[in-house]
Amino acid sequence: MRGPSYANLQALAKMCEGQLIADVVAVIVVLMWCWEILTVMRFSEEFETRFAEMLTHYPTKRSALVPTLLYAQDEVGALTDEVIAELAQRLQLTELDVRNVISYYSMLTTKPRGKYNVQVCTNIACMLRGGEELLDHCKKETRCRP
């Protein structure tokens, strides 16, 4: 679902011919109100309780970002644009700050994952100890790709 565009608003005058300006304004206000309701992110009561409790354990709201992201990801399945916007607003951060943290940690994702998430270390130290072979074996056995 997307918000009204300029082209849609141009047609409003034609659609409302013969109506009073107050009626047109009322229609616009109702549409904006409905749009706000549809775009508000809602979490479960359990999440809300955890979030409120978590804020008391950290010196600043920013410090609660990573655990909050993990809880939100567990609940929603991925860190969608709506989740990012909501958490940024709650923690008084910019969405860019939140996205930067998400991109830093491999356990945080903006796309839904499967039921199991298997990670195999393939950096230089792990490669020397057989990390690549282990990854190849995992791909072969599970018929999955990284």
Biotite code that builds the C-alpha atoms (Angstrom):
import biotite.structure as struc

atoms = struc.array([
    struc.Atom([0.000, 0.000, 0.000], chain_id="A", res_id=1, res_name="MET", atom_name="CA", element="C"),
    struc.Atom([1.310, 3.444, -0.811], chain_id="A", res_id=2, res_name="ARG", atom_name="CA", element="C"),
    struc.Atom([0.370, 6.971, 0.127], chain_id="A", res_id=3, res_name="GLY", atom_name="CA", element="C"),
    struc.Atom([-1.410, 9.399, -2.172], chain_id="A", res_id=4, res_name="PRO", atom_name="CA", element="C"),
    struc.Atom([0.736, 10.820, -4.927], chain_id="A", res_id=5, res_name="SER", atom_name="CA", element="C"),
    struc.Atom([0.560, 14.215, -6.615], chain_id="A", res_id=6, res_name="TYR", atom_name="CA", element="C"),
    struc.Atom([-1.272, 12.684, -9.590], chain_id="A", res_id=7, res_name="ALA", atom_name="CA", element="C"),
    struc.Atom([-3.945, 11.233, -7.274], chain_id="A", res_id=8, res_name="ASN", atom_name="CA", element="C"),
    struc.Atom([-4.415, 14.604, -5.579], chain_id="A", res_id=9, res_name="LEU", atom_name="CA", element="C"),
    struc.Atom([-4.833, 16.359, -8.944], chain_id="A", res_id=10, res_name="GLN", atom_name="CA", element="C"),
    struc.Atom([-7.852, 14.169, -9.627], chain_id="A", res_id=11, res_name="ALA", atom_name="CA", element="C"),
    struc.Atom([-9.456, 15.158, -6.310], chain_id="A", res_id=12, res_name="LEU", atom_name="CA", element="C"),
    struc.Atom([-10.840, 18.398, -7.730], chain_id="A", res_id=13, res_name="ALA", atom_name="CA", element="C"),
    struc.Atom([-12.516, 16.576, -10.615], chain_id="A", res_id=14, res_name="LYS", atom_name="CA", element="C"),
    struc.Atom([-13.902, 13.898, -8.299], chain_id="A", res_id=15, res_name="MET", atom_name="CA", element="C"),
    struc.Atom([-15.401, 16.488, -5.961], chain_id="A", res_id=16, res_name="CYS", atom_name="CA", element="C"),
    struc.Atom([-17.067, 18.761, -8.516], chain_id="A", res_id=17, res_name="GLU", atom_name="CA", element="C"),
    struc.Atom([-20.194, 20.277, -7.090], chain_id="A", res_id=18, res_name="GLY", atom_name="CA", element="C"),
    struc.Atom([-19.146, 19.658, -3.467], chain_id="A", res_id=19, res_name="GLN", atom_name="CA", element="C"),
    struc.Atom([-18.376, 22.282, -0.881], chain_id="A", res_id=20, res_name="LEU", atom_name="CA", element="C"),
    struc.Atom([-14.698, 22.860, -0.059], chain_id="A", res_id=21, res_name="ILE", atom_name="CA", element="C"),
    struc.Atom([-15.385, 21.750, 3.513], chain_id="A", res_id=22, res_name="ALA", atom_name="CA", element="C"),
    struc.Atom([-16.525, 18.362, 2.210], chain_id="A", res_id=23, res_name="ASP", atom_name="CA", element="C"),
    struc.Atom([-13.324, 17.986, 0.203], chain_id="A", res_id=24, res_name="VAL", atom_name="CA", element="C"),
    struc.Atom([-11.217, 18.901, 3.226], chain_id="A", res_id=25, res_name="VAL", atom_name="CA", element="C"),
    struc.Atom([-13.151, 16.408, 5.381], chain_id="A", res_id=26, res_name="ALA", atom_name="CA", element="C"),
    struc.Atom([-12.490, 13.633, 2.853], chain_id="A", res_id=27, res_name="VAL", atom_name="CA", element="C"),
    struc.Atom([-8.774, 14.449, 2.808], chain_id="A", res_id=28, res_name="ILE", atom_name="CA", element="C"),
    struc.Atom([-8.565, 14.488, 6.616], chain_id="A", res_id=29, res_name="VAL", atom_name="CA", element="C"),
    struc.Atom([-10.326, 11.117, 6.888], chain_id="A", res_id=30, res_name="VAL", atom_name="CA", element="C"),
    struc.Atom([-8.040, 9.597, 4.260], chain_id="A", res_id=31, res_name="LEU", atom_name="CA", element="C"),
    struc.Atom([-4.944, 10.895, 6.068], chain_id="A", res_id=32, res_name="MET", atom_name="CA", element="C"),
    struc.Atom([-6.232, 9.545, 9.385], chain_id="A", res_id=33, res_name="TRP", atom_name="CA", element="C"),
    struc.Atom([-6.892, 6.111, 7.847], chain_id="A", res_id=34, res_name="CYS", atom_name="CA", element="C"),
    struc.Atom([-3.410, 6.107, 6.326], chain_id="A", res_id=35, res_name="TRP", atom_name="CA", element="C"),
    struc.Atom([-1.870, 6.805, 9.756], chain_id="A", res_id=36, res_name="GLU", atom_name="CA", element="C"),
    struc.Atom([-3.784, 3.923, 11.337], chain_id="A", res_id=37, res_name="ILE", atom_name="CA", element="C"),
    struc.Atom([-2.704, 1.504, 8.611], chain_id="A", res_id=38, res_name="LEU", atom_name="CA", element="C"),
    struc.Atom([0.967, 2.412, 8.834], chain_id="A", res_id=39, res_name="THR", atom_name="CA", element="C"),
    struc.Atom([1.406, 2.240, 12.627], chain_id="A", res_id=40, res_name="VAL", atom_name="CA", element="C"),
    struc.Atom([3.546, -0.702, 13.710], chain_id="A", res_id=41, res_name="MET", atom_name="CA", element="C"),
    struc.Atom([1.998, -2.765, 16.491], chain_id="A", res_id=42, res_name="ARG", atom_name="CA", element="C"),
    struc.Atom([3.892, -5.179, 18.726], chain_id="A", res_id=43, res_name="PHE", atom_name="CA", element="C"),
    struc.Atom([2.515, -7.766, 21.133], chain_id="A", res_id=44, res_name="SER", atom_name="CA", element="C"),
    struc.Atom([1.882, -7.019, 24.804], chain_id="A", res_id=45, res_name="GLU", atom_name="CA", element="C"),
    struc.Atom([4.824, -9.286, 25.674], chain_id="A", res_id=46, res_name="GLU", atom_name="CA", element="C"),
    struc.Atom([7.133, -7.197, 23.494], chain_id="A", res_id=47, res_name="PHE", atom_name="CA", element="C"),
    struc.Atom([5.811, -3.962, 24.994], chain_id="A", res_id=48, res_name="GLU", atom_name="CA", element="C"),
    struc.Atom([6.437, -5.293, 28.521], chain_id="A", res_id=49, res_name="THR", atom_name="CA", element="C"),
    struc.Atom([9.955, -6.454, 27.637], chain_id="A", res_id=50, res_name="ARG", atom_name="CA", element="C"),
    struc.Atom([10.712, -3.136, 25.963], chain_id="A", res_id=51, res_name="PHE", atom_name="CA", element="C"),
    struc.Atom([9.537, -1.072, 28.932], chain_id="A", res_id=52, res_name="ALA", atom_name="CA", element="C"),
    struc.Atom([11.529, -3.230, 31.355], chain_id="A", res_id=53, res_name="GLU", atom_name="CA", element="C"),
    struc.Atom([14.613, -3.187, 29.159], chain_id="A", res_id=54, res_name="MET", atom_name="CA", element="C"),
    struc.Atom([14.752, 0.607, 29.103], chain_id="A", res_id=55, res_name="LEU", atom_name="CA", element="C"),
    struc.Atom([15.193, 0.603, 32.884], chain_id="A", res_id=56, res_name="THR", atom_name="CA", element="C"),
    struc.Atom([18.325, -1.575, 32.609], chain_id="A", res_id=57, res_name="HIS", atom_name="CA", element="C"),
    struc.Atom([20.319, 0.725, 30.320], chain_id="A", res_id=58, res_name="TYR", atom_name="CA", element="C"),
    struc.Atom([21.760, 4.197, 30.953], chain_id="A", res_id=59, res_name="PRO", atom_name="CA", element="C"),
    struc.Atom([20.523, 5.544, 27.586], chain_id="A", res_id=60, res_name="THR", atom_name="CA", element="C"),
    struc.Atom([17.818, 4.481, 25.152], chain_id="A", res_id=61, res_name="LYS", atom_name="CA", element="C"),
    struc.Atom([20.460, 3.928, 22.464], chain_id="A", res_id=62, res_name="ARG", atom_name="CA", element="C"),
    struc.Atom([22.058, 1.214, 24.620], chain_id="A", res_id=63, res_name="SER", atom_name="CA", element="C"),
    struc.Atom([18.867, -0.839, 24.361], chain_id="A", res_id=64, res_name="ALA", atom_name="CA", element="C"),
    struc.Atom([18.941, -0.878, 20.538], chain_id="A", res_id=65, res_name="LEU", atom_name="CA", element="C"),
    struc.Atom([20.543, -4.273, 19.843], chain_id="A", res_id=66, res_name="VAL", atom_name="CA", element="C"),
    struc.Atom([18.447, -6.284, 22.341], chain_id="A", res_id=67, res_name="PRO", atom_name="CA", element="C"),
    struc.Atom([15.326, -4.470, 21.142], chain_id="A", res_id=68, res_name="THR", atom_name="CA", element="C"),
    struc.Atom([16.167, -5.319, 17.529], chain_id="A", res_id=69, res_name="LEU", atom_name="CA", element="C"),
    struc.Atom([16.629, -8.977, 18.468], chain_id="A", res_id=70, res_name="LEU", atom_name="CA", element="C"),
    struc.Atom([13.258, -9.107, 20.260], chain_id="A", res_id=71, res_name="TYR", atom_name="CA", element="C"),
    struc.Atom([11.527, -7.332, 17.375], chain_id="A", res_id=72, res_name="ALA", atom_name="CA", element="C"),
    struc.Atom([13.091, -9.687, 14.831], chain_id="A", res_id=73, res_name="GLN", atom_name="CA", element="C"),
    struc.Atom([11.959, -12.707, 16.851], chain_id="A", res_id=74, res_name="ASP", atom_name="CA", element="C"),
    struc.Atom([8.422, -11.354, 16.951], chain_id="A", res_id=75, res_name="GLU", atom_name="CA", element="C"),
    struc.Atom([8.002, -10.070, 13.402], chain_id="A", res_id=76, res_name="VAL", atom_name="CA", element="C"),
    struc.Atom([10.394, -12.419, 11.590], chain_id="A", res_id=77, res_name="GLY", atom_name="CA", element="C"),
    struc.Atom([12.548, -9.680, 10.066], chain_id="A", res_id=78, res_name="ALA", atom_name="CA", element="C"),
    struc.Atom([13.397, -6.042, 10.645], chain_id="A", res_id=79, res_name="LEU", atom_name="CA", element="C"),
    struc.Atom([11.056, -4.471, 8.111], chain_id="A", res_id=80, res_name="THR", atom_name="CA", element="C"),
    struc.Atom([10.961, -0.785, 7.228], chain_id="A", res_id=81, res_name="ASP", atom_name="CA", element="C"),
    struc.Atom([7.995, -0.351, 9.574], chain_id="A", res_id=82, res_name="GLU", atom_name="CA", element="C"),
    struc.Atom([9.817, -2.008, 12.480], chain_id="A", res_id=83, res_name="VAL", atom_name="CA", element="C"),
    struc.Atom([12.928, 0.108, 11.877], chain_id="A", res_id=84, res_name="ILE", atom_name="CA", element="C"),
    struc.Atom([10.906, 3.324, 11.768], chain_id="A", res_id=85, res_name="ALA", atom_name="CA", element="C"),
    struc.Atom([8.980, 2.448, 14.932], chain_id="A", res_id=86, res_name="GLU", atom_name="CA", element="C"),
    struc.Atom([12.062, 1.475, 16.947], chain_id="A", res_id=87, res_name="LEU", atom_name="CA", element="C"),
    struc.Atom([14.004, 4.514, 15.744], chain_id="A", res_id=88, res_name="ALA", atom_name="CA", element="C"),
    struc.Atom([11.175, 6.757, 16.924], chain_id="A", res_id=89, res_name="GLN", atom_name="CA", element="C"),
    struc.Atom([10.863, 4.977, 20.294], chain_id="A", res_id=90, res_name="ARG", atom_name="CA", element="C"),
    struc.Atom([14.602, 5.092, 20.977], chain_id="A", res_id=91, res_name="LEU", atom_name="CA", element="C"),
    struc.Atom([14.975, 8.660, 19.675], chain_id="A", res_id=92, res_name="GLN", atom_name="CA", element="C"),
    struc.Atom([17.388, 7.639, 16.913], chain_id="A", res_id=93, res_name="LEU", atom_name="CA", element="C"),
    struc.Atom([17.412, 8.173, 13.180], chain_id="A", res_id=94, res_name="THR", atom_name="CA", element="C"),
    struc.Atom([16.428, 5.311, 10.911], chain_id="A", res_id=95, res_name="GLU", atom_name="CA", element="C"),
    struc.Atom([19.949, 5.492, 9.468], chain_id="A", res_id=96, res_name="LEU", atom_name="CA", element="C"),
    struc.Atom([21.431, 4.843, 12.928], chain_id="A", res_id=97, res_name="ASP", atom_name="CA", element="C"),
    struc.Atom([19.234, 1.769, 13.292], chain_id="A", res_id=98, res_name="VAL", atom_name="CA", element="C"),
    struc.Atom([20.060, 0.499, 9.786], chain_id="A", res_id=99, res_name="ARG", atom_name="CA", element="C"),
    struc.Atom([23.788, 0.943, 10.442], chain_id="A", res_id=100, res_name="ASN", atom_name="CA", element="C"),
    struc.Atom([23.548, -1.287, 13.510], chain_id="A", res_id=101, res_name="VAL", atom_name="CA", element="C"),
    struc.Atom([21.500, -3.873, 11.580], chain_id="A", res_id=102, res_name="ILE", atom_name="CA", element="C"),
    struc.Atom([24.096, -3.986, 8.804], chain_id="A", res_id=103, res_name="SER", atom_name="CA", element="C"),
    struc.Atom([26.917, -4.480, 11.318], chain_id="A", res_id=104, res_name="TYR", atom_name="CA", element="C"),
    struc.Atom([25.508, -7.572, 13.063], chain_id="A", res_id=105, res_name="TYR", atom_name="CA", element="C"),
    struc.Atom([25.069, -10.722, 10.981], chain_id="A", res_id=106, res_name="SER", atom_name="CA", element="C"),
    struc.Atom([22.307, -12.062, 13.245], chain_id="A", res_id=107, res_name="MET", atom_name="CA", element="C"),
    struc.Atom([20.067, -9.116, 12.349], chain_id="A", res_id=108, res_name="LEU", atom_name="CA", element="C"),
    struc.Atom([18.258, -9.205, 9.019], chain_id="A", res_id=109, res_name="THR", atom_name="CA", element="C"),
    struc.Atom([15.819, -7.113, 7.028], chain_id="A", res_id=110, res_name="THR", atom_name="CA", element="C"),
    struc.Atom([14.591, -10.142, 5.076], chain_id="A", res_id=111, res_name="LYS", atom_name="CA", element="C"),
    struc.Atom([12.762, -13.163, 6.499], chain_id="A", res_id=112, res_name="PRO", atom_name="CA", element="C"),
    struc.Atom([14.944, -16.206, 7.001], chain_id="A", res_id=113, res_name="ARG", atom_name="CA", element="C"),
    struc.Atom([14.130, -19.872, 7.156], chain_id="A", res_id=114, res_name="GLY", atom_name="CA", element="C"),
    struc.Atom([13.365, -21.821, 10.296], chain_id="A", res_id=115, res_name="LYS", atom_name="CA", element="C"),
    struc.Atom([17.053, -22.471, 11.007], chain_id="A", res_id=116, res_name="TYR", atom_name="CA", element="C"),
    struc.Atom([19.964, -20.117, 10.480], chain_id="A", res_id=117, res_name="ASN", atom_name="CA", element="C"),
    struc.Atom([23.294, -21.917, 10.200], chain_id="A", res_id=118, res_name="VAL", atom_name="CA", element="C"),
    struc.Atom([26.483, -19.894, 10.051], chain_id="A", res_id=119, res_name="GLN", atom_name="CA", element="C"),
    struc.Atom([29.893, -21.289, 9.144], chain_id="A", res_id=120, res_name="VAL", atom_name="CA", element="C"),
    struc.Atom([33.011, -19.239, 9.762], chain_id="A", res_id=121, res_name="CYS", atom_name="CA", element="C"),
    struc.Atom([35.060, -18.780, 6.585], chain_id="A", res_id=122, res_name="THR", atom_name="CA", element="C"),
    struc.Atom([37.546, -16.090, 7.585], chain_id="A", res_id=123, res_name="ASN", atom_name="CA", element="C"),
    struc.Atom([41.283, -16.823, 7.202], chain_id="A", res_id=124, res_name="ILE", atom_name="CA", element="C"),
    struc.Atom([41.698, -18.521, 10.599], chain_id="A", res_id=125, res_name="ALA", atom_name="CA", element="C"),
    struc.Atom([38.699, -20.769, 9.975], chain_id="A", res_id=126, res_name="CYS", atom_name="CA", element="C"),
    struc.Atom([39.779, -21.518, 6.406], chain_id="A", res_id=127, res_name="MET", atom_name="CA", element="C"),
    struc.Atom([43.099, -22.819, 7.738], chain_id="A", res_id=128, res_name="LEU", atom_name="CA", element="C"),
    struc.Atom([41.173, -25.201, 10.018], chain_id="A", res_id=129, res_name="ARG", atom_name="CA", element="C"),
    struc.Atom([38.800, -26.462, 7.270], chain_id="A", res_id=130, res_name="GLY", atom_name="CA", element="C"),
    struc.Atom([36.019, -23.871, 7.244], chain_id="A", res_id=131, res_name="GLY", atom_name="CA", element="C"),
    struc.Atom([35.562, -24.001, 3.462], chain_id="A", res_id=132, res_name="GLU", atom_name="CA", element="C"),
    struc.Atom([35.312, -27.789, 3.473], chain_id="A", res_id=133, res_name="GLU", atom_name="CA", element="C"),
    struc.Atom([32.795, -27.660, 6.303], chain_id="A", res_id=134, res_name="LEU", atom_name="CA", element="C"),
    struc.Atom([30.715, -25.106, 4.383], chain_id="A", res_id=135, res_name="LEU", atom_name="CA", element="C"),
    struc.Atom([30.819, -27.280, 1.238], chain_id="A", res_id=136, res_name="ASP", atom_name="CA", element="C"),
    struc.Atom([29.748, -30.313, 3.277], chain_id="A", res_id=137, res_name="HIS", atom_name="CA", element="C"),
    struc.Atom([26.853, -28.372, 4.847], chain_id="A", res_id=138, res_name="CYS", atom_name="CA", element="C"),
    struc.Atom([25.679, -27.138, 1.449], chain_id="A", res_id=139, res_name="LYS", atom_name="CA", element="C"),
    struc.Atom([25.839, -30.670, 0.034], chain_id="A", res_id=140, res_name="LYS", atom_name="CA", element="C"),
    struc.Atom([24.012, -32.320, 2.962], chain_id="A", res_id=141, res_name="GLU", atom_name="CA", element="C"),
    struc.Atom([21.277, -29.705, 3.297], chain_id="A", res_id=142, res_name="THR", atom_name="CA", element="C"),
    struc.Atom([20.992, -28.920, -0.404], chain_id="A", res_id=143, res_name="ARG", atom_name="CA", element="C"),
    struc.Atom([21.028, -25.253, 0.545], chain_id="A", res_id=144, res_name="CYS", atom_name="CA", element="C"),
    struc.Atom([23.082, -22.397, -0.693], chain_id="A", res_id=145, res_name="ARG", atom_name="CA", element="C"),
    struc.Atom([24.528, -19.601, 1.441], chain_id="A", res_id=146, res_name="PRO", atom_name="CA", element="C"),
])
